[in-house]
Amino acid sequence: MIATICQLICTAISTILSGEMWPNAVAATGASEEFTGEYWEMDTSSFDKQAKQHLKVYENVMLAAKICIFAIIVTLVIMAATLV
């Protein structure tokens, strides 16, 4: 049963990350349809000290959010697995 739940969660996550869940999302948001999927890193060479500090705070908040989401998913899986 736990393996089935984990497999279902993995399938849902891979579907979301692959973009198959929302095939018309590009058209709905008005984004360019010519997106190639390339990763562009932000150029921070012109940032001053305060801007770099703000960027670091943003990165830390995003990391904390990812950890919290992962912890919530694990908790829900454990709760579902222990239902009798």
PDB file with SEQRES, HELIX, SHEET and CRYST1 records, atoms N, CA, C and O in Angstrom:
SEQRES   1 A   84  MET ILE ALA THR ILE CYS GLN LEU ILE CYS THR ALA ILE          
SEQRES   2 A   84  SER THR ILE LEU SER GLY GLU MET TRP PRO ASN ALA VAL          
SEQRES   3 A   84  ALA ALA THR GLY ALA SER GLU GLU PHE THR GLY GLU TYR          
SEQRES   4 A   84  TRP GLU MET ASP THR SER SER PHE ASP LYS GLN ALA LYS          
SEQRES   5 A   84  GLN HIS LEU LYS VAL TYR GLU ASN VAL MET LEU ALA ALA          
SEQRES   6 A   84  LYS ILE CYS ILE PHE ALA ILE ILE VAL THR LEU VAL ILE          
SEQRES   7 A   84  MET ALA ALA THR LEU VAL                                      
HELIX    1 AA1 ILE A    2  SER A   18  1                                  17    
HELIX    2 AA2 ALA A   25  THR A   29  1                                   5    
HELIX    3 AA3 LYS A   49  ALA A   81  1                                  33    
CRYST1    1.000    1.000    1.000  90.00  90.00  90.00 P 1           1          
ATOM      1  N   MET A   1       0.815  -1.188   0.000  1.00  0.00           N  
ATOM      2  CA  MET A   1       0.000   0.000   0.000  1.00  0.00           C  
ATOM      3  C   MET A   1       0.861   1.256   0.000  1.00  0.00           C  
ATOM      4  O   MET A   1       0.565   2.215  -0.712  1.00  0.00           O  
ATOM      5  N   ILE A   2       1.929   1.251   0.799  1.00  0.00           N  
ATOM      6  CA  ILE A   2       2.818   2.411   0.851  1.00  0.00           C  
ATOM      7  C   ILE A   2       3.490   2.618  -0.498  1.00  0.00           C  
ATOM      8  O   ILE A   2       3.658   3.751  -0.947  1.00  0.00           O  
ATOM      9  N   ALA A   3       3.870   1.530  -1.138  1.00  0.00           N  
ATOM     10  CA  ALA A   3       4.509   1.640  -2.451  1.00  0.00           C  
ATOM     11  C   ALA A   3       3.551   2.240  -3.471  1.00  0.00           C  
ATOM     12  O   ALA A   3       3.968   3.024  -4.323  1.00  0.00           O  
ATOM     13  N   THR A   4       2.283   1.884  -3.394  1.00  0.00           N  
ATOM     14  CA  THR A   4       1.291   2.431  -4.315  1.00  0.00           C  
ATOM     15  C   THR A   4       1.105   3.922  -4.091  1.00  0.00           C  
ATOM     16  O   THR A   4       1.002   4.685  -5.052  1.00  0.00           O  
ATOM     17  N   ILE A   5       1.061   4.344  -2.843  1.00  0.00           N  
ATOM     18  CA  ILE A   5       0.915   5.759  -2.520  1.00  0.00           C  
ATOM     19  C   ILE A   5       2.131   6.535  -3.015  1.00  0.00           C  
ATOM     20  O   ILE A   5       1.993   7.600  -3.618  1.00  0.00           O  
ATOM     21  N   CYS A   6       3.318   5.998  -2.759  1.00  0.00           N  
ATOM     22  CA  CYS A   6       4.538   6.668  -3.207  1.00  0.00           C  
ATOM     23  C   CYS A   6       4.596   6.745  -4.728  1.00  0.00           C  
ATOM     24  O   CYS A   6       5.021   7.757  -5.286  1.00  0.00           O  
ATOM     25  N   GLN A   7       4.174   5.685  -5.392  1.00  0.00           N  
ATOM     26  CA  GLN A   7       4.172   5.681  -6.854  1.00  0.00           C  
ATOM     27  C   GLN A   7       3.177   6.720  -7.386  1.00  0.00           C  
ATOM     28  O   GLN A   7       3.464   7.402  -8.370  1.00  0.00           O  
ATOM     29  N   LEU A   8       2.031   6.841  -6.752  1.00  0.00           N  
ATOM     30  CA  LEU A   8       1.041   7.829  -7.154  1.00  0.00           C  
ATOM     31  C   LEU A   8       1.572   9.246  -6.973  1.00  0.00           C  
ATOM     32  O   LEU A   8       1.382  10.097  -7.842  1.00  0.00           O  
ATOM     33  N   ILE A   9       2.229   9.500  -5.858  1.00  0.00           N  
ATOM     34  CA  ILE A   9       2.794  10.823  -5.599  1.00  0.00           C  
ATOM     35  C   ILE A   9       3.887  11.144  -6.613  1.00  0.00           C  
ATOM     36  O   ILE A   9       3.941  12.257  -7.136  1.00  0.00           O  
ATOM     37  N   CYS A  10       4.757  10.176  -6.891  1.00  0.00           N  
ATOM     38  CA  CYS A  10       5.829  10.393  -7.870  1.00  0.00           C  
ATOM     39  C   CYS A  10       5.268  10.665  -9.261  1.00  0.00           C  
ATOM     40  O   CYS A  10       5.791  11.510  -9.988  1.00  0.00           O  
ATOM     41  N   THR A  11       4.217   9.962  -9.630  1.00  0.00           N  
ATOM     42  CA  THR A  11       3.588  10.188 -10.927  1.00  0.00           C  
ATOM     43  C   THR A  11       2.986  11.585 -10.994  1.00  0.00           C  
ATOM     44  O   THR A  11       3.116  12.267 -12.011  1.00  0.00           O  
ATOM     45  N   ALA A  12       2.333  12.015  -9.929  1.00  0.00           N  
ATOM     46  CA  ALA A  12       1.737  13.351  -9.908  1.00  0.00           C  
ATOM     47  C   ALA A  12       2.812  14.434 -10.000  1.00  0.00           C  
ATOM     48  O   ALA A  12       2.652  15.411 -10.732  1.00  0.00           O  
ATOM     49  N   ILE A  13       3.894  14.259  -9.264  1.00  0.00           N  
ATOM     50  CA  ILE A  13       4.973  15.251  -9.293  1.00  0.00           C  
ATOM     51  C   ILE A  13       5.618  15.306 -10.668  1.00  0.00           C  
ATOM     52  O   ILE A  13       5.887  16.394 -11.178  1.00  0.00           O  
ATOM     53  N   SER A  14       5.873  14.154 -11.277  1.00  0.00           N  
ATOM     54  CA  SER A  14       6.502  14.164 -12.598  1.00  0.00           C  
ATOM     55  C   SER A  14       5.574  14.764 -13.653  1.00  0.00           C  
ATOM     56  O   SER A  14       6.038  15.413 -14.591  1.00  0.00           O  
ATOM     57  N   THR A  15       4.270  14.552 -13.505  1.00  0.00           N  
ATOM     58  CA  THR A  15       3.309  15.148 -14.428  1.00  0.00           C  
ATOM     59  C   THR A  15       3.306  16.666 -14.299  1.00  0.00           C  
ATOM     60  O   THR A  15       3.280  17.383 -15.299  1.00  0.00           O  
ATOM     61  N   ILE A  16       3.332  17.141 -13.078  1.00  0.00           N  
ATOM     62  CA  ILE A  16       3.342  18.583 -12.851  1.00  0.00           C  
ATOM     63  C   ILE A  16       4.626  19.202 -13.399  1.00  0.00           C  
ATOM     64  O   ILE A  16       4.579  20.231 -14.071  1.00  0.00           O  
ATOM     65  N   LEU A  17       5.760  18.586 -13.117  1.00  0.00           N  
ATOM     66  CA  LEU A  17       7.037  19.143 -13.554  1.00  0.00           C  
ATOM     67  C   LEU A  17       7.240  19.046 -15.054  1.00  0.00           C  
ATOM     68  O   LEU A  17       7.963  19.865 -15.622  1.00  0.00           O  
ATOM     69  N   SER A  18       6.631  18.078 -15.712  1.00  0.00           N  
ATOM     70  CA  SER A  18       6.819  17.929 -17.150  1.00  0.00           C  
ATOM     71  C   SER A  18       5.960  18.909 -17.940  1.00  0.00           C  
ATOM     72  O   SER A  18       6.210  19.119 -19.127  1.00  0.00           O  
ATOM     73  N   GLY A  19       4.961  19.511 -17.314  1.00  0.00           N  
ATOM     74  CA  GLY A  19       4.105  20.471 -17.999  1.00  0.00           C  
ATOM     75  C   GLY A  19       2.948  19.825 -18.737  1.00  0.00           C  
ATOM     76  O   GLY A  19       2.186  20.520 -19.409  1.00  0.00           O  
ATOM     77  N   GLU A  20       2.795  18.506 -18.629  1.00  0.00           N  
ATOM     78  CA  GLU A  20       1.714  17.816 -19.314  1.00  0.00           C  
ATOM     79  C   GLU A  20       0.359  18.117 -18.690  1.00  0.00           C  
ATOM     80  O   GLU A  20      -0.677  17.949 -19.334  1.00  0.00           O  
ATOM     81  N   MET A  21       0.366  18.558 -17.449  1.00  0.00           N  
ATOM     82  CA  MET A  21      -0.886  18.799 -16.757  1.00  0.00           C  
ATOM     83  C   MET A  21      -1.594  20.036 -17.302  1.00  0.00           C  
ATOM     84  O   MET A  21      -2.824  20.089 -17.338  1.00  0.00           O  
ATOM     85  N   TRP A  22      -0.814  21.032 -17.726  1.00  0.00           N  
ATOM     86  CA  TRP A  22      -1.370  22.266 -18.249  1.00  0.00           C  
ATOM     87  C   TRP A  22      -0.759  22.560 -19.617  1.00  0.00           C  
ATOM     88  O   TRP A  22       0.104  23.431 -19.724  1.00  0.00           O  
ATOM     89  N   PRO A  23      -1.189  21.853 -20.670  1.00  0.00           N  
ATOM     90  CA  PRO A  23      -0.571  22.051 -21.983  1.00  0.00           C  
ATOM     91  C   PRO A  23      -0.847  23.425 -22.580  1.00  0.00           C  
ATOM     92  O   PRO A  23      -0.068  23.901 -23.405  1.00  0.00           O  
ATOM     93  N   ASN A  24      -1.927  24.066 -22.186  1.00  0.00           N  
ATOM     94  CA  ASN A  24      -2.269  25.372 -22.735  1.00  0.00           C  
ATOM     95  C   ASN A  24      -1.873  26.508 -21.816  1.00  0.00           C  
ATOM     96  O   ASN A  24      -2.351  27.630 -21.981  1.00  0.00           O  
ATOM     97  N   ALA A  25      -1.007  26.237 -20.848  1.00  0.00           N  
ATOM     98  CA  ALA A  25      -0.624  27.265 -19.883  1.00  0.00           C  
ATOM     99  C   ALA A  25       0.104  28.417 -20.556  1.00  0.00           C  
ATOM    100  O   ALA A  25      -0.057  29.569 -20.152  1.00  0.00           O  
ATOM    101  N   VAL A  26       0.896  28.128 -21.568  1.00  0.00           N  
ATOM    102  CA  VAL A  26       1.627  29.185 -22.266  1.00  0.00           C  
ATOM    103  C   VAL A  26       0.648  30.116 -22.954  1.00  0.00           C  
ATOM    104  O   VAL A  26       0.788  31.336 -22.865  1.00  0.00           O  
ATOM    105  N   ALA A  27      -0.340  29.563 -23.637  1.00  0.00           N  
ATOM    106  CA  ALA A  27      -1.320  30.386 -24.340  1.00  0.00           C  
ATOM    107  C   ALA A  27      -2.182  31.178 -23.355  1.00  0.00           C  
ATOM    108  O   ALA A  27      -2.535  32.327 -23.622  1.00  0.00           O  
ATOM    109  N   ALA A  28      -2.518  30.567 -22.221  1.00  0.00           N  
ATOM    110  CA  ALA A  28      -3.383  31.232 -21.248  1.00  0.00           C  
ATOM    111  C   ALA A  28      -2.682  32.393 -20.562  1.00  0.00           C  
ATOM    112  O   ALA A  28      -3.324  33.389 -20.230  1.00  0.00           O  
ATOM    113  N   THR A  29      -1.383  32.282 -20.344  1.00  0.00           N  
ATOM    114  CA  THR A  29      -0.666  33.346 -19.652  1.00  0.00           C  
ATOM    115  C   THR A  29      -0.160  34.414 -20.586  1.00  0.00           C  
ATOM    116  O   THR A  29       0.276  35.473 -20.134  1.00  0.00           O  
ATOM    117  N   GLY A  30      -0.206  34.161 -21.886  1.00  0.00           N  
ATOM    118  CA  GLY A  30       0.291  35.135 -22.839  1.00  0.00           C  
ATOM    119  C   GLY A  30       1.805  35.100 -22.978  1.00  0.00           C  
ATOM    120  O   GLY A  30       2.391  36.006 -23.570  1.00  0.00           O  
ATOM    121  N   ALA A  31       2.440  34.077 -22.447  1.00  0.00           N  
ATOM    122  CA  ALA A  31       3.887  33.958 -22.541  1.00  0.00           C  
ATOM    123  C   ALA A  31       4.279  33.585 -23.967  1.00  0.00           C  
ATOM    124  O   ALA A  31       3.459  33.115 -24.755  1.00  0.00           O  
ATOM    125  N   SER A  32       5.508  33.799 -24.264  1.00  0.00           N  
ATOM    126  CA  SER A  32       6.002  33.504 -25.603  1.00  0.00           C  
ATOM    127  C   SER A  32       5.986  32.003 -25.850  1.00  0.00           C  
ATOM    128  O   SER A  32       6.408  31.223 -24.997  1.00  0.00           O  
ATOM    129  N   GLU A  33       5.498  31.603 -27.016  1.00  0.00           N  
ATOM    130  CA  GLU A  33       5.462  30.184 -27.357  1.00  0.00           C  
ATOM    131  C   GLU A  33       6.812  29.709 -27.885  1.00  0.00           C  
ATOM    132  O   GLU A  33       6.984  28.524 -28.170  1.00  0.00           O  
ATOM    133  N   GLU A  34       7.764  30.618 -28.015  1.00  0.00           N  
ATOM    134  CA  GLU A  34       9.078  30.274 -28.527  1.00  0.00           C  
ATOM    135  C   GLU A  34      10.054  29.934 -27.408  1.00  0.00           C  
ATOM    136  O   GLU A  34      11.265  29.900 -27.628  1.00  0.00           O  
ATOM    137  N   PHE A  35       9.539  29.685 -26.224  1.00  0.00           N  
ATOM    138  CA  PHE A  35      10.410  29.366 -25.100  1.00  0.00           C  
ATOM    139  C   PHE A  35      11.134  28.066 -25.373  1.00  0.00           C  
ATOM    140  O   PHE A  35      10.507  27.053 -25.682  1.00  0.00           O  
ATOM    141  N   THR A  36      12.459  28.090 -25.258  1.00  0.00           N  
ATOM    142  CA  THR A  36      13.273  26.920 -25.596  1.00  0.00           C  
ATOM    143  C   THR A  36      13.624  26.079 -24.390  1.00  0.00           C  
ATOM    144  O   THR A  36      14.211  25.007 -24.535  1.00  0.00           O  
ATOM    145  N   GLY A  37      13.277  26.540 -23.205  1.00  0.00           N  
ATOM    146  CA  GLY A  37      13.592  25.776 -22.012  1.00  0.00           C  
ATOM    147  C   GLY A  37      15.012  26.006 -21.518  1.00  0.00           C  
ATOM    148  O   GLY A  37      15.483  25.288 -20.636  1.00  0.00           O  
ATOM    149  N   GLU A  38      15.692  26.988 -22.068  1.00  0.00           N  
ATOM    150  CA  GLU A  38      17.052  27.279 -21.636  1.00  0.00           C  
ATOM    151  C   GLU A  38      17.030  27.950 -20.278  1.00  0.00           C  
ATOM    152  O   GLU A  38      16.100  28.688 -19.952  1.00  0.00           O  
ATOM    153  N   TYR A  39      18.054  27.691 -19.497  1.00  0.00           N  
ATOM    154  CA  TYR A  39      18.177  28.281 -18.172  1.00  0.00           C  
ATOM    155  C   TYR A  39      19.092  29.496 -18.267  1.00  0.00           C  
ATOM    156  O   TYR A  39      20.245  29.381 -18.683  1.00  0.00           O  
ATOM    157  N   TRP A  40      18.585  30.635 -17.888  1.00  0.00           N  
ATOM    158  CA  TRP A  40      19.374  31.858 -17.911  1.00  0.00           C  
ATOM    159  C   TRP A  40      19.593  32.299 -16.478  1.00  0.00           C  
ATOM    160  O   TRP A  40      18.635  32.487 -15.728  1.00  0.00           O  
ATOM    161  N   GLU A  41      20.840  32.464 -16.099  1.00  0.00           N  
ATOM    162  CA  GLU A  41      21.154  32.904 -14.752  1.00  0.00           C  
ATOM    163  C   GLU A  41      21.130  34.428 -14.694  1.00  0.00           C  
ATOM    164  O   GLU A  41      21.568  35.101 -15.627  1.00  0.00           O  
ATOM    165  N   MET A  42      20.626  34.953 -13.611  1.00  0.00           N  
ATOM    166  CA  MET A  42      20.529  36.398 -13.452  1.00  0.00           C  
ATOM    167  C   MET A  42      21.926  36.999 -13.311  1.00  0.00           C  
ATOM    168  O   MET A  42      22.766  36.470 -12.584  1.00  0.00           O  
ATOM    169  N   ASP A  43      22.163  38.092 -14.002  1.00  0.00           N  
ATOM    170  CA  ASP A  43      23.439  38.791 -13.908  1.00  0.00           C  
ATOM    171  C   ASP A  43      23.391  39.721 -12.699  1.00  0.00           C  
ATOM    172  O   ASP A  43      22.678  40.724 -12.711  1.00  0.00           O  
ATOM    173  N   THR A  44      24.149  39.388 -11.658  1.00  0.00           N  
ATOM    174  CA  THR A  44      24.140  40.174 -10.428  1.00  0.00           C  
ATOM    175  C   THR A  44      25.387  41.036 -10.295  1.00  0.00           C  
ATOM    176  O   THR A  44      25.662  41.565  -9.218  1.00  0.00           O  
ATOM    177  N   SER A  45      26.137  41.181 -11.371  1.00  0.00           N  
ATOM    178  CA  SER A  45      27.386  41.945 -11.291  1.00  0.00           C  
ATOM    179  C   SER A  45      27.136  43.423 -10.998  1.00  0.00           C  
ATOM    180  O   SER A  45      27.996  44.088 -10.421  1.00  0.00           O  
ATOM    181  N   SER A  46      25.980  43.942 -11.383  1.00  0.00           N  
ATOM    182  CA  SER A  46      25.701  45.358 -11.142  1.00  0.00           C  
ATOM    183  C   SER A  46      24.956  45.601  -9.832  1.00  0.00           C  
ATOM    184  O   SER A  46      24.608  46.742  -9.528  1.00  0.00           O  
ATOM    185  N   PHE A  47      24.707  44.555  -9.054  1.00  0.00           N  
ATOM    186  CA  PHE A  47      23.998  44.713  -7.795  1.00  0.00           C  
ATOM    187  C   PHE A  47      24.905  45.349  -6.751  1.00  0.00           C  
ATOM    188  O   PHE A  47      26.100  45.060  -6.692  1.00  0.00           O  
ATOM    189  N   ASP A  48      24.326  46.213  -5.933  1.00  0.00           N  
ATOM    190  CA  ASP A  48      25.082  46.754  -4.816  1.00  0.00           C  
ATOM    191  C   ASP A  48      24.966  45.799  -3.624  1.00  0.00           C  
ATOM    192  O   ASP A  48      24.336  44.745  -3.720  1.00  0.00           O  
ATOM    193  N   LYS A  49      25.583  46.181  -2.502  1.00  0.00           N  
ATOM    194  CA  LYS A  49      25.634  45.301  -1.327  1.00  0.00           C  
ATOM    195  C   LYS A  49      24.228  44.985  -0.804  1.00  0.00           C  
ATOM    196  O   LYS A  49      23.939  43.844  -0.443  1.00  0.00           O  
ATOM    197  N   GLN A  50      23.361  45.995  -0.767  1.00  0.00           N  
ATOM    198  CA  GLN A  50      22.011  45.789  -0.246  1.00  0.00           C  
ATOM    199  C   GLN A  50      21.200  44.874  -1.163  1.00  0.00           C  
ATOM    200  O   GLN A  50      20.451  44.025  -0.680  1.00  0.00           O  
ATOM    201  N   ALA A  51      21.338  45.033  -2.457  1.00  0.00           N  
ATOM    202  CA  ALA A  51      20.609  44.185  -3.400  1.00  0.00           C  
ATOM    203  C   ALA A  51      21.058  42.732  -3.280  1.00  0.00           C  
ATOM    204  O   ALA A  51      20.238  41.819  -3.370  1.00  0.00           O  
ATOM    205  N   LYS A  52      22.346  42.515  -3.081  1.00  0.00           N  
ATOM    206  CA  LYS A  52      22.846  41.149  -2.901  1.00  0.00           C  
ATOM    207  C   LYS A  52      22.324  40.532  -1.607  1.00  0.00           C  
ATOM    208  O   LYS A  52      22.041  39.335  -1.554  1.00  0.00           O  
ATOM    209  N   GLN A  53      22.197  41.359  -0.558  1.00  0.00           N  
ATOM    210  CA  GLN A  53      21.633  40.862   0.700  1.00  0.00           C  
ATOM    211  C   GLN A  53      20.160  40.486   0.511  1.00  0.00           C  
ATOM    212  O   GLN A  53      19.708  39.466   1.031  1.00  0.00           O  
ATOM    213  N   HIS A  54      19.420  41.299  -0.226  1.00  0.00           N  
ATOM    214  CA  HIS A  54      18.011  40.997  -0.477  1.00  0.00           C  
ATOM    215  C   HIS A  54      17.869  39.714  -1.293  1.00  0.00           C  
ATOM    216  O   HIS A  54      16.971  38.911  -1.039  1.00  0.00           O  
ATOM    217  N   LEU A  55      18.748  39.521  -2.264  1.00  0.00           N  
ATOM    218  CA  LEU A  55      18.716  38.306  -3.071  1.00  0.00           C  
ATOM    219  C   LEU A  55      19.012  37.086  -2.208  1.00  0.00           C  
ATOM    220  O   LEU A  55      18.389  36.039  -2.386  1.00  0.00           O  
ATOM    221  N   LYS A  56      19.943  37.206  -1.288  1.00  0.00           N  
ATOM    222  CA  LYS A  56      20.282  36.094  -0.399  1.00  0.00           C  
ATOM    223  C   LYS A  56      19.093  35.758   0.511  1.00  0.00           C  
ATOM    224  O   LYS A  56      18.811  34.584   0.750  1.00  0.00           O  
ATOM    225  N   VAL A  57      18.399  36.777   1.014  1.00  0.00           N  
ATOM    226  CA  VAL A  57      17.209  36.542   1.846  1.00  0.00           C  
ATOM    227  C   VAL A  57      16.145  35.814   1.028  1.00  0.00           C  
ATOM    228  O   VAL A  57      15.521  34.873   1.518  1.00  0.00           O  
ATOM    229  N   TYR A  58      15.936  36.247  -0.215  1.00  0.00           N  
ATOM    230  CA  TYR A  58      14.970  35.595  -1.097  1.00  0.00           C  
ATOM    231  C   TYR A  58      15.325  34.126  -1.309  1.00  0.00           C  
ATOM    232  O   TYR A  58      14.455  33.258  -1.239  1.00  0.00           O  
ATOM    233  N   GLU A  59      16.606  33.848  -1.568  1.00  0.00           N  
ATOM    234  CA  GLU A  59      17.039  32.462  -1.773  1.00  0.00           C  
ATOM    235  C   GLU A  59      16.803  31.628  -0.523  1.00  0.00           C  
ATOM    236  O   GLU A  59      16.390  30.473  -0.622  1.00  0.00           O  
ATOM    237  N   ASN A  60      17.060  32.195   0.650  1.00  0.00           N  
ATOM    238  CA  ASN A  60      16.843  31.462   1.903  1.00  0.00           C  
ATOM    239  C   ASN A  60      15.363  31.197   2.152  1.00  0.00           C  
ATOM    240  O   ASN A  60      14.999  30.120   2.625  1.00  0.00           O  
ATOM    241  N   VAL A  61      14.507  32.167   1.839  1.00  0.00           N  
ATOM    242  CA  VAL A  61      13.059  31.985   2.009  1.00  0.00           C  
ATOM    243  C   VAL A  61      12.558  30.888   1.067  1.00  0.00           C  
ATOM    244  O   VAL A  61      11.747  30.051   1.464  1.00  0.00           O  
ATOM    245  N   MET A  62      13.037  30.891  -0.175  1.00  0.00           N  
ATOM    246  CA  MET A  62      12.621  29.863  -1.129  1.00  0.00           C  
ATOM    247  C   MET A  62      13.086  28.477  -0.685  1.00  0.00           C  
ATOM    248  O   MET A  62      12.349  27.503  -0.838  1.00  0.00           O  
ATOM    249  N   LEU A  63      14.292  28.377  -0.139  1.00  0.00           N  
ATOM    250  CA  LEU A  63      14.788  27.094   0.369  1.00  0.00           C  
ATOM    251  C   LEU A  63      13.925  26.617   1.535  1.00  0.00           C  
ATOM    252  O   LEU A  63      13.576  25.439   1.609  1.00  0.00           O  
ATOM    253  N   ALA A  64      13.584  27.522   2.440  1.00  0.00           N  
ATOM    254  CA  ALA A  64      12.729  27.155   3.573  1.00  0.00           C  
ATOM    255  C   ALA A  64      11.351  26.697   3.095  1.00  0.00           C  
ATOM    256  O   ALA A  64      10.784  25.755   3.649  1.00  0.00           O  
ATOM    257  N   ALA A  65      10.813  27.355   2.072  1.00  0.00           N  
ATOM    258  CA  ALA A  65       9.512  26.960   1.532  1.00  0.00           C  
ATOM    259  C   ALA A  65       9.575  25.557   0.936  1.00  0.00           C  
ATOM    260  O   ALA A  65       8.657  24.758   1.123  1.00  0.00           O  
ATOM    261  N   LYS A  66      10.656  25.257   0.220  1.00  0.00           N  
ATOM    262  CA  LYS A  66      10.812  23.920  -0.365  1.00  0.00           C  
ATOM    263  C   LYS A  66      10.898  22.853   0.728  1.00  0.00           C  
ATOM    264  O   LYS A  66      10.305  21.782   0.605  1.00  0.00           O  
ATOM    265  N   ILE A  67      11.631  23.150   1.784  1.00  0.00           N  
ATOM    266  CA  ILE A  67      11.761  22.193   2.893  1.00  0.00           C  
ATOM    267  C   ILE A  67      10.402  21.975   3.562  1.00  0.00           C  
ATOM    268  O   ILE A  67      10.042  20.841   3.878  1.00  0.00           O  
ATOM    269  N   CYS A  68       9.647  23.056   3.778  1.00  0.00           N  
ATOM    270  CA  CYS A  68       8.321  22.931   4.402  1.00  0.00           C  
ATOM    271  C   CYS A  68       7.368  22.123   3.529  1.00  0.00           C  
ATOM    272  O   CYS A  68       6.631  21.280   4.041  1.00  0.00           O  
ATOM    273  N   ILE A  69       7.372  22.361   2.244  1.00  0.00           N  
ATOM    274  CA  ILE A  69       6.506  21.608   1.337  1.00  0.00           C  
ATOM    275  C   ILE A  69       6.872  20.133   1.359  1.00  0.00           C  
ATOM    276  O   ILE A  69       5.991  19.275   1.398  1.00  0.00           O  
ATOM    277  N   PHE A  70       8.155  19.836   1.333  1.00  0.00           N  
ATOM    278  CA  PHE A  70       8.599  18.444   1.395  1.00  0.00           C  
ATOM    279  C   PHE A  70       8.156  17.800   2.711  1.00  0.00           C  
ATOM    280  O   PHE A  70       7.689  16.661   2.715  1.00  0.00           O  
ATOM    281  N   ALA A  71       8.299  18.517   3.822  1.00  0.00           N  
ATOM    282  CA  ALA A  71       7.894  17.981   5.126  1.00  0.00           C  
ATOM    283  C   ALA A  71       6.383  17.725   5.171  1.00  0.00           C  
ATOM    284  O   ALA A  71       5.941  16.730   5.744  1.00  0.00           O  
ATOM    285  N   ILE A  72       5.601  18.606   4.577  1.00  0.00           N  
ATOM    286  CA  ILE A  72       4.145  18.419   4.540  1.00  0.00           C  
ATOM    287  C   ILE A  72       3.788  17.188   3.727  1.00  0.00           C  
ATOM    288  O   ILE A  72       2.938  16.396   4.135  1.00  0.00           O  
ATOM    289  N   ILE A  73       4.433  17.020   2.573  1.00  0.00           N  
ATOM    290  CA  ILE A  73       4.165  15.846   1.731  1.00  0.00           C  
ATOM    291  C   ILE A  73       4.526  14.569   2.459  1.00  0.00           C  
ATOM    292  O   ILE A  73       3.765  13.603   2.422  1.00  0.00           O  
ATOM    293  N   VAL A  74       5.672  14.545   3.121  1.00  0.00           N  
ATOM    294  CA  VAL A  74       6.085  13.350   3.867  1.00  0.00           C  
ATOM    295  C   VAL A  74       5.097  13.060   4.989  1.00  0.00           C  
ATOM    296  O   VAL A  74       4.737  11.904   5.211  1.00  0.00           O  
ATOM    297  N   THR A  75       4.658  14.090   5.694  1.00  0.00           N  
ATOM    298  CA  THR A  75       3.683  13.906   6.774  1.00  0.00           C  
ATOM    299  C   THR A  75       2.371  13.335   6.238  1.00  0.00           C  
ATOM    300  O   THR A  75       1.792  12.435   6.845  1.00  0.00           O  
ATOM    301  N   LEU A  76       1.902  13.852   5.109  1.00  0.00           N  
ATOM    302  CA  LEU A  76       0.659  13.341   4.531  1.00  0.00           C  
ATOM    303  C   LEU A  76       0.803  11.899   4.076  1.00  0.00           C  
ATOM    304  O   LEU A  76      -0.123  11.104   4.235  1.00  0.00           O  
ATOM    305  N   VAL A  77       1.959  11.552   3.509  1.00  0.00           N  
ATOM    306  CA  VAL A  77       2.186  10.162   3.093  1.00  0.00           C  
ATOM    307  C   VAL A  77       2.189   9.244   4.296  1.00  0.00           C  
ATOM    308  O   VAL A  77       1.598   8.165   4.252  1.00  0.00           O  
ATOM    309  N   ILE A  78       2.844   9.654   5.367  1.00  0.00           N  
ATOM    310  CA  ILE A  78       2.884   8.831   6.581  1.00  0.00           C  
ATOM    311  C   ILE A  78       1.475   8.692   7.169  1.00  0.00           C  
ATOM    312  O   ILE A  78       1.092   7.610   7.613  1.00  0.00           O  
ATOM    313  N   MET A  79       0.710   9.781   7.171  1.00  0.00           N  
ATOM    314  CA  MET A  79      -0.661   9.709   7.682  1.00  0.00           C  
ATOM    315  C   MET A  79      -1.519   8.770   6.842  1.00  0.00           C  
ATOM    316  O   MET A  79      -2.304   7.988   7.378  1.00  0.00           O  
ATOM    317  N   ALA A  80      -1.364   8.853   5.518  1.00  0.00           N  
ATOM    318  CA  ALA A  80      -2.143   7.982   4.640  1.00  0.00           C  
ATOM    319  C   ALA A  80      -1.741   6.522   4.794  1.00  0.00           C  
ATOM    320  O   ALA A  80      -2.582   5.627   4.712  1.00  0.00           O  
ATOM    321  N   ALA A  81      -0.456   6.287   5.015  1.00  0.00           N  
ATOM    322  CA  ALA A  81       0.030   4.920   5.148  1.00  0.00           C  
ATOM    323  C   ALA A  81      -0.400   4.274   6.448  1.00  0.00           C  
ATOM    324  O   ALA A  81      -0.528   3.053   6.529  1.00  0.00           O  
ATOM    325  N   THR A  82      -0.623   5.093   7.471  1.00  0.00           N  
ATOM    326  CA  THR A  82      -0.968   4.522   8.780  1.00  0.00           C  
ATOM    327  C   THR A  82      -2.474   4.454   9.022  1.00  0.00           C  
ATOM    328  O   THR A  82      -2.904   4.021  10.091  1.00  0.00           O  
ATOM    329  N   LEU A  83      -3.281   4.874   8.050  1.00  0.00           N  
ATOM    330  CA  LEU A  83      -4.736   4.736   8.200  1.00  0.00           C  
ATOM    331  C   LEU A  83      -5.101   3.253   8.207  1.00  0.00           C  
ATOM    332  O   LEU A  83      -4.583   2.464   7.417  1.00  0.00           O  
ATOM    333  N   VAL A  84      -5.972   2.909   9.083  1.00  0.00           N  
ATOM    334  CA  VAL A  84      -6.377   1.501   9.171  1.00  0.00           C  
ATOM    335  C   VAL A  84      -7.866   1.379   9.053  1.00  0.00           C  
ATOM    336  O   VAL A  84      -8.400   0.271   9.103  1.00  0.00           O  
TER     337      VAL A  84                                                      
END                                                                             
